[in-house]
């Protein structure tokens, strides 16, 4: 079952239906579903041309493009808007000024045209594209950056899988459609991990390296930083000690990774509890890269020898639940934000965060427009959440110097009878199990 990007299709259709000419930028990393989206959009539109740029010599690129353009009549008055899609445009534009002449179609109001420039290079689009487009950048009428699927999308994508299994899929593969297509619901989690990521012949075992090489120079440096981040070294000083790189160098490389949505910097917002917070932490926010650098990268030698079962049993299975805890918290946070968007919480919360303290983590910390505060703790364990877990959450809130008006406790395996009895009738305390998600 494929999850359609309804909002993105709607925007493309609106651009197509609008008066005048359009220049649309559509981008996102490999596997995000750009071509699938374009294919769906072009259905039934006979006046359209699609061309995917290749890494090749300039004259060959022009020859291939011109041959493709010959398949449609571009001259003369036309009522039906014509569509030109140039995919992997970062390759095409390298062919020089001749390519830019194609964009002159935008200058003729009597021949309506919609040009869609697609690229899988996020860094190129956000840093170099406008300069390379020269004056044609002023014709841009829409930007569309394809992002990962949400957890709601996961549940729709895998209708025969439990919420628990969907959390496993989310934390391992992230929200990239092409990667999700590799997951088979009839297989166990173990079988899927082994087949998709530990098989030396799998198409995804080298996907992170291909992605990083496309976007970044010096992959050896980025691999080193990401490996140590995945192993739990989240402070700048820790990365300095582990890698041997200067703090200034690490900061520059982290900034590049943040721009690509691979890494995020975690800083406590507001003044409350700052002295008890861990400052300047970094984490890999891309679930697939996090899993790969945590479990695949350090074991690649064994995997190349065909020892996938050994790697899973000894290097992954004993640590998988610990790895999933933080990503379970991401799912729970998304759940509350969706509830907030639908106005199903007691107040409207404007500010969301995660607080890392010296004695633990408040997985969810939110503040409302009326100064109400929400805290949440997410328990990913094979045991039911206990009353002590609730007390630990309150202790962390005190350490963070916040007085919670609402408490949310999420649990993989439900809640102990003691916890249910102690919190019964207290509307400010909410116990959320997997079925509720």
N, C-alpha and C positions, 0 to 999 in steps of 0.2 A: 504494500500500500504506500503510495507516494503522498506526501503532504504538500499541497499546493500553496504557493506564496500568493494568496489572494490580494493582499494589499499592494504588492509590487505589480501584479497584473493590472490592477485597477489604475495605478499611476501611469503605466505605459499606455493603457487604452485612453486615458484622459489626455495624454500628450498627443496621441494619434488623432483624437477627435477635435483637438483645439484648432483654431484658425491660425494660419501662418505656418512658418517652418520651425522645426524643433531640433535641437541638438541635446541628446540625453547621454549622460555618463553613467554606465552600469559597471560596478566593479566589486571584487571580493576574491578571496583566496581560491586556489584550485579546489574543486570539489564542492563549492558552495551552491552550485546549481544554476549558474548564469546561462549556460547553453540550453538547459531544460526549460528555463523560464522564457528565453527568447523563442524557442521552438513552439511553445504553447501560444505565445503572443502572436506569432506569425501565421498561425493556422487560419486559413480562409482569406488571407491577404495576398492576392495574386501579384500585386505590384511591389514585390520585395526581393531584395538580394542580400544574402548572407555570405560573408567572406571571413575566414579565420586566418589571421596572419601567422606566418611561420618564421622561424629563425633561418634566414637564408640571405643570399647575396641580393643587393638592392635591385638590380635589373630583373632578376627572377621574380622578386616580390611584385614589382610593377607589372610584369608580364602576366602573372597569375591573377592579380587584381583586375587588370583591364579586361582579361578574358572573362572574368566573372561578371563584370559590369556590362559586358556586351549582351547579357541575357535579358536586359530590360531596356525599354525605350525611355531615355532620360530627356529627350528634347521635345519641344512643342507643348502647347497648353494641355493641362491634365486636371480633371476634377478629382479623381481619386488620389489621395496622398500616397506618394511612393515612400518606401522604407529601405534604408541601407544600413545594415549592421556590419560593423568592422570589429571583429573579435580579436582579442590579444593585440590591441592597437599599439601597445608599447613596442611590439616588433615592427609593425607596419610603418610607423612614423619615422623609424630609423632610415627609411629609404629616401628621405630628403623632401625638398619642396614640392616635388611632383605629387606626392601623396596629399599635401595640403590643398592642391588644386581641386581634389574631389569635394572638399568642403565648400567650394564656390557654389555648389548647388543650393546652399543656404541663402545665397544673396538674391535669388530670383523669386519674387513674391507670386509670380504667375504660374509657377510649377511647384506646388506644395510638396515638401519632402520632410521626412523625419529620419535623421541620422542618429544611430545609437553606437557609441564608442564603448566597447567592453574591454576590460583588462583584469587579469588575475594578479597583477602586481600592485598591491595596495600602496607600497612606498612610492612607486613611480607616479601613480595618479595623484597622491596627496602632496608630492614634493616637486615634481618636474613637469607634469602634464600641461598646466596652464601656460608655462613659458614656451613649451614646444608648440602649442596650438596658435601662438601669436595672437593676431587680432580676432581669430575665430572663437576664442574663449568667450567673447561677449555674446555669442549666439546660444550659449548653454542655457537651457530652460529647466533642467532637472538633474539632480544628482541622486543616484541610488546605490547605496553600499549594502550588499547582501551580508547579513549577519547570521550567526549560528541559530539553529532552531531552539525554541524555548522548551521547557519541560512539558508544557501542554502539548506542543507538537510531538514530543516523544510518545506520549500516551496515545495520541491519535495515530502515530506512525506504526506503533506496535500494539494493535488492539488485542492480541492474544497473549500478551505478556503482563505479568503482575506489575504493580507500582514498584515493588522492590527490584524486579529485574530491570525496569526502565531506569531506575537510579543507577544500577550497575552500568547499563549501556551509556548513559549520560556521562558518568564519571570516567569511563574508559575511552570512548570515541568522540566525546564532545558533540556539538550540534552541526557537524558538516554532513550534508545529505549524501554525498558520494561515499563517505566512510560508513554511514548508517546502512547503506544498501548491502554491505558485506555481512551484516548481522542476520542470522537465521533464527527465527523464533523456535524452531523445532530442536535446536541444539541447546545444551546447557551453557551456563556462563563460562565454565571451564573450556568446553569444546569451542566456543566462539573465540575466546581469547587466544587459545592455542592455534586455531585455524587462521585467524585474521592477522595476529600480531607476532606470533612466535614461529610461524612457518617460514623458512628461509625463502620460499618461492612465492610468498604472499605479495600482492601489489602494494600493501600498506606498510610493509616493514621498513621501507626506505622513504616513505612519503615525507616525514619530517625533514630529512636532509634535503630533499628536492625543494621543499617549500622555503627553507632557510637560504639555500643557495640562490633561489630566484630573487629573494628580497634583500639579501644582505651580503656584503663583502666580509671576508675573514670568518668563514663559518667555524673554524677551529676555536676562535675566541668565544663566539656565541655558544657553541656546544659545551665548552668548559663552564661558562657561567650558568647555563640552563641546567647542566648536570648537577652542579652544587646547589642550585636553588631547589631542584627536585628532591635532593637529599636532606632538605630542611635547613639549609644555611640562608637565612632570610635577612640578616643584617648586612649592611655594607662592609662593616669590619670583618664579619665572618667570611664573606666572599673574598675580601682582600687577603685574609690569612690562608684561605684554601687555594685560591688561584695563583697568588703571587703577583697579580696585576695591581697597578696603582688604583687608589680609590677614585681618582679623577677619570681614569680610563674606564673603570667599571661603571661609573655614573653615566658616561656617554653611551655605552653599549646598552645599559638598562633603559635609557631614554628612548633609544631606537626600538627596543623590544616593547616598550609601553605604547609607542606610536602604532605598532602593528597589532595591538590588542593581545599580545602574547603574555605580557607581564603586567602586573599592576602594583602600585605603591600603596601601602596601607598606612595611613596616618590617622590618629585620633582627631576627630573633628570636635570643635567646642573646647572649652577649658576644663570641663569636669574630668577628674581622674587622670589628668595628663601625667602627673608625677608617678603614677602607678602603671602607666601604659608603656608597652614596648614601642619605641619610636623608630620611624624610618624602616619599616619592614617591607619586604617584597615577596610576591608569590607569583607562580605561573598560573594565569587565569584561563589559559587554553587547556581544557581538560585532556585532549588527545596528546598534546605535547608533554604535558605533565606526566601522564602515565608512561609515555614512551621513554622519556628521560629518566624516570624513576625505575622502570623495570626492564625495558628493552635495551637501551643504550649500554648499560654496564654489563649486560649478558650476551652481547652480540656474538662473541666468539663461540660460546656454547651453542647458540642458535644456528650459526653457520655450519656446525657439525651435526645438525639435525637433532639436537637434544631438547626439543621443545617441552616434552613432558617433564623432564628433570628440572628445567628452569621454572616451569609453572609450580610444580610441587614443592620445590625447595626455596625459590627466590620470590615467588609472587603470592601463593595461597596463604602462607603464614602472616603476611603483612597487608593483605587486601582490605580487610575491614578497617584497619588504621588509616589506610589511604583514603577510603571512602568517606570517613567522618566529615572532612571539610567540604566535600562536594555534596554530601547530604544536606549540609547547612546552606549551600547555595540554592538547592531545590526548595528548601523550607522558606528561605528569604524570598524567592520568586513567588511562592504561593501567597505569602502575606502581601507582597506588593501588588499582586493581581487582585486580591481581596480588597486592598486599599483603593485600587483603581475603580473597582466596581462599587465602592462606597459601602462595603460590607463589614468594615471595622467600626469600632465605637467612635473613632474620630479620624480626621484626615491627617495622615502622616506625610510630612514634607521632606524629611531627612532620614536617610537610612545608612547604617554603617555596621561594621563588625569591630568589636573592641578586644584588642590583644593585651592582656595584663600579665603581670609577673607571676600570677598564680593560676592562670587559665584564660579562657576565651569566652566572651559573650558573643555567641554566634550571630545574634541579631540585636541591634540597638537602633531604635527609631524615635523620632520626636515629632510631635504634632503641632499644628498651627496654634493650638491653645496651650502649648507647653506641656502637654501630656507626654509621658514617656512609655515606650514599650520595650521589653527585653525578651529575648528568646534563647533557648538552649536546645541543641539537637543531639539526641542520643542514638548513635548507630552502634548497637550492641545486640548480642544474642540473648540478653536478659532484659526483662521489663524495666522501664525507668522507675526509680524508687523515690521515696520522699526525700532521701538524702540528695538526690540529683536536683530536686527543687531547691533545697536549702543551699546547695553549692551555687546555683544560679543567683540566688539572692545575695550570697556572699560576694560574688563577682560584681554584681550591681553596686554593692556598697563600696567595693574597691574602686570601681569606676566613678564613684560619687554621683550616682543617679538613684532617684527614688522611683521605682517602676509603678506606673498606674495600671499597666497590663502586663501579664506574664504569659508567655507561650512556651510550652514544653513539647517538643516533637520527639517521637520515639519509634524506632524500627519494630520493636517487639511489644508495644503496648505499655501498660502502666500497672504497677503493683496495686493490690487492694488497699494497702495503707495509704498510698499517695492519693487514690481516688477518694477515700474517706476523708482525708485531711483537707482536701480541696473542694469537696462537694458543696455546692451552693454558693461558691465564691465566683461571681461573674467575671472578676478581673483575672482569674486564672483559667487558662485554656489548655487542655490536653489534646494533642493532635496526633493520631496514628496514621500509618501509611494509607489505610482505606480512605481517610479524609482528604488525602492529597489527590 
